[in-house]
């Protein structure tokens, strides 16, 4: 147990270090709590002995340890109310009746990523009740095309493909055949329908059928199996604790590019917001993952915000609570 004064000191150090990653000295704290610097130094020493603060080699000040952040989140943190500007931006997205739920979630998380300069992730939002409405292709140049997939729920995704020595006429024949045969198919059944209904007959209509079939098969495989959507991957690289270390930058970027690793973001049985600090998460010991599950109708998944251990816990938890409430409304 900490004394009331130790709680105040730890809370101040955590919140000051979150705002600016500079070790916090006793003078700064003594002014804030109207206490002598000597007394504050003694208390900081006690907090260090308890493993809640750490002393850096380059400064006499202290920084929070991983245990210090955990104690702060569990005992000292006061949730920060969303400001009017942030709330308005998110309300515009949530009130857009033209958007599918998956698009509402990704657009909201993109906004939060931009607001906070953190990476945001959503896992498993694609509804299994979505039906394929149609596919379209847009030529980029002689070899590259964008394939656009549209579902009956208004969900739209696109993927670029490359075809060599294939005419646009042949591409359009393939698109027409796929639309005729599998339009209206549940997304979970698209790949098998391609395999058993399109593949046996495509050669009767399309000359370069093998290359075209394989390209569209890969497009639909990616579409139906995609479970992770990441926003703001580069945001983490702007954080001071990572930006000055080239080796760490490469390591962090590789981890945020690895969808299989991000799938390890833990999903608990309950629906509470969970905070995994440093070694508590499955991604990186220098990061914090704050996440929550959501469920609306037949759609469920996990939304998460990933930042450095020095992240704005009070603001992030408030944003996730707001998102969860609006998703499930």
Beta strands, then each sheet from edge to edge (+ up, - down):
strand 1: 53-55
strand 2: 62-64
strand 3: 119-123
strand 4: 132-139
strand 5: 144-151
strand 6: 156-162
strand 7: 228-231
strand 8: 274-277
strand 9: 287-296
strand 10: 299-308
sheet 1: 1+ 2-
sheet 2: 7+ 3- 10+ 9- 8+
sheet 3: 4+ 5- 6+
end
